[in-house]
Amino acid sequence: MSFWRVLLSIICPPLAVIDKGCGSIFIVFLLWLCGWVPGVIAALVIINNPNR
């Protein structure tokens, strides 16, 4: 997990997971619309999971 990816997930979570697939982007985007914190947490979890 790079510093820039973490920083991007804090600023705009959907952009941080853009290379992880359409489903991940959609989930993070919906959570981000519900609130900033759920979107950031989901983005960090997806970034930390190497199997996604």
Contact map, one row per residue, 1 for C-alpha under 8 A:
1110110000000000000000000000000000000000000000110000
1111110000000000000000000000000000000000000000000000
1111111000000000000000000000000000000000000000000000
0111111100000000000000000000000000000000000000000000
1111111110000001000000000000000000000000000000100000
1111111111000001000000000000000000000000000100000000
0011111111100000000000000000000000000000000000000000
0001111111111011000000000000000000000000000000000000
0000111111111111100000000000000000000001001100000000
0000011111111000000000000000000000000001000000000000
0000001111111000000000000000000000000000000000000000
0000000111111111000000000000000000000001000000000000
0000000111111111100000000001100100000011001000000000
0000000010011111110000001101100100000010001000000000
0000000110011111110000001000000000000000000000000000
0000110110011111111000000000000000000000001000100000
0000000010001111111110011000000000000000001001100000
0000000000000111111111011000000000000000000000000000
0000000000000001111110000000000000000000000000000000
0000000000000000111111011000000000000000000001000001
0000000000000000111111111000000000000000000000000000
0000000000000000010111111100000000000000000000000000
0000000000000000000011111110000000000000000000000000
0000000000000000110111111111000000000000000001000000
0000000000000110110111111111100000000000000000000000
0000000000000100000001111111110000000000000000000000
0000000000000000000000111111111000000000000000000000
0000000000001100000000011111111100000011011000000000
0000000000001100000000001111111110000010000000000000
0000000000000000000000000111111111000010000000000000
0000000000000000000000000011111111110110010000000000
0000000000001100000000000001111111111111000000000000
0000000000000000000000000000111111110010000000000000
0000000000000000000000000000011111110110000000000000
0000000000000000000000000000001111111110000000000000
0000000000000000000000000000001111111111000000000000
0000000000000000000000000000000100111111100000000000
0000000000000000000000000000001101111111110000000000
0000000000001100000000000001111111111111111000000000
0000000011011000000000000001000100011111111100000000
0000000000000000000000000000000000001111111110000000
0000000000000000000000000001001000000111111111000000
0000000010001101100000000001000000000011111111100000
0000010010000000000000000000000000000001111111110000
0000000000000000000000000000000000000000111111111000
0000000000000000100100010000000000000000011111111001
1000100000000001100000000000000000000000001111111100
1000000000000000000000000000000000000000000111111100
0000000000000000000000000000000000000000000011111111
0000000000000000000000000000000000000000000000111111
0000000000000000000000000000000000000000000000001111
0000000000000000000100000000000000000000000001001111
